Amino acid sequence: MHNSILCSKGFIPVYFLAALLHFILFKIYIQPEGDAIYLQTLMLVGLGIASLLYNYNRQEN
């Protein structure tokens, strides 16, 4: 996990950008009937927050 590119500082904005694009794509263009598709957006935001916390804790130590 220490050398993972998914938790590197440069990769953090990618999670939030992907979540934003995913939300816009499904909200405006596809317009699904159910709301379960938005769980993927929440997972991407959660990964971004987890990556922020991981990098913050790693920087303090």
FENDAHU-V338643 format. One record per residue. N is the residue number from 1. RES is the residue in three letters. PHI is phi as a letter, one per 20 degrees, with the letter a starting at -180 (* if undefined). Layout:
N,RES,PHI
N,RES,PHI
This chain:
1,MET,*
2,HIS,f
3,ASN,d
4,SER,f
5,ILE,f
6,LEU,f
7,CYS,d
8,SER,f
9,LYS,f
10,GLY,f
11,PHE,e
12,ILE,f
13,PRO,f
14,VAL,f
15,TYR,f
16,PHE,f
17,LEU,f
18,ALA,f
19,ALA,f
20,LEU,f
21,LEU,f
22,HIS,f
23,PHE,f
24,ILE,f
25,LEU,g
26,PHE,f
27,LYS,f
28,ILE,e
29,TYR,e
30,ILE,e
31,GLN,l
32,PRO,f
33,GLU,f
34,GLY,e
35,ASP,e
36,ALA,f
37,ILE,f
38,TYR,f
39,LEU,f
40,GLN,f
41,THR,f
42,LEU,f
43,MET,f
44,LEU,f
45,VAL,f
46,GLY,f
47,LEU,f
48,GLY,f
49,ILE,f
50,ALA,f
51,SER,f
52,LEU,f
53,LEU,f
54,TYR,f
55,ASN,f
56,TYR,f
57,ASN,f
58,ARG,f
59,GLN,f
60,GLU,f
61,ASN,e
